[in-house]
Amino acid sequence: MTAETPALDRRRNAYRADLAAETLRGTIAAPRFAAGEARQIVDAAVPLRAAPDAQARWATEVLFGEHVILYEECGGWAWVQLACDGYVGYLPASALSARVLPPTHWVRALGTWLYPMPDFKSPPSLALSMNAAVCVVEMDAAFARLADGRFVPLSHIAERHSFAPDFVALAEGFLGVPYVWGGKTRLGVDCSGLLQLALHASGRSCPRDSDMQLAEVGERLEIGEGLDGLARGDLVFWLGHVGIMLDPARLLHANAHHMAVAAEPLQVAVERIARTGSVIAAVKRLPTGSG
C-alpha cells in the first residue's frame, strides 16, 4: 500500500502487519497472504474481538451456523472474516467446525432451544437466538431434525429465503433486552446490532456498525427542526448511534442510558442526547421492498 493509497477499513478487510487475505494481494503490502479456509460456528453465539485476548472488547457476535473464513489459528484463537457482513476479528478456535453445512433454515423466534430428541420435555442442550442458521434434514409436525442429530421446534424456524415482512416488528420484539456493546442476541444487543439483526431477518443487507449504516443503508430525508414527516421504519442517526422509528413520534433503540432496548418519544431522546453534545446526523428511509 503506497502512501497515497487510503487505508482500508480493518473491520471489513482482513489484513495485519504480518498477514493478509489473498483477496487483498496487489492492494496492500504484506509479508504473507492466506487464501483462508471455510469454517462454521458451532457455539450458540460467540464474541468476535479486535484482539486475541479474552479481555478485549467485543466487536460483534457471531451466531450458530454462520460461515466464516479462517485465516490463522494460533494459541487457541482463530483470526476470521464473517461471511455475512465481512467483519474481521478473533474468536476462540473451539467455536469453529471444519464441517461446513449449508443452512436450510434460520431461527425466526426471539430465541429457541435445541433438543436431543423431538420431545419438549427432554433436556435442552443449546439456546439459539434469532438469525442463527440451521441445516434441517427431516421434519415432522412439531420438530425439525438437524444434520447434527438435534431437534428444534418447527414453529421457531423459517426456510432460508423466507423472510419476515416487518423489520420494525422484529426489532420491537427485543424491547427490554439488556444493552451490551457488540451484542446481537436476546441476551444483549447494541444499537447497530439491533438494526442489523432486524434487517437481516427481513432479507435486507446491512453492515455492522452505525457509521457504516449511516453511509450505506437507506436514503437521506430532509427533516425540519420540528422533526415532522417521519414514518415507521425511518432510521435516525447520531454519530455513533442509531434508532428505529416505531411511528412518527416514537424511537426504538438499544442505548446505554436505559441499558436496554427502549421505546421513547423521539423528542425526549433528541434533547437528552443533545446534552452530551451530539445532534442528529441524518434521518434515512429504506426503499420499499429493497432486499
Buried (B, 14 or more C-beta within 10 A) or exposed (E): BEEEEEEBEEBBBBBBEEBBBEBBEEBBEBEEBBEBBEBBBBBBBBBBBBEBEEEBEBBBBBBBBBBBBBBBBEEEBBBBBBBBBBBBBBBBBEBBEEEBBEBBBBBBBBBBBBBEEBEEEEEEEBBBBBBBBBBBEEBEEEBBBBBBEBBBBBEBBBEBEEBBEEBBEBBBBBEEBBBBBBBBBBBBBBBBBBBBBBBBBBBBEBBBBBBBBBEEBBEEBEBEEEBEEBEEBBBBBBEEBBBBBBBEEBBBBBBEEBEBBBBBEBEEBBEEBEEEEBEBBBBBBBEEEEE
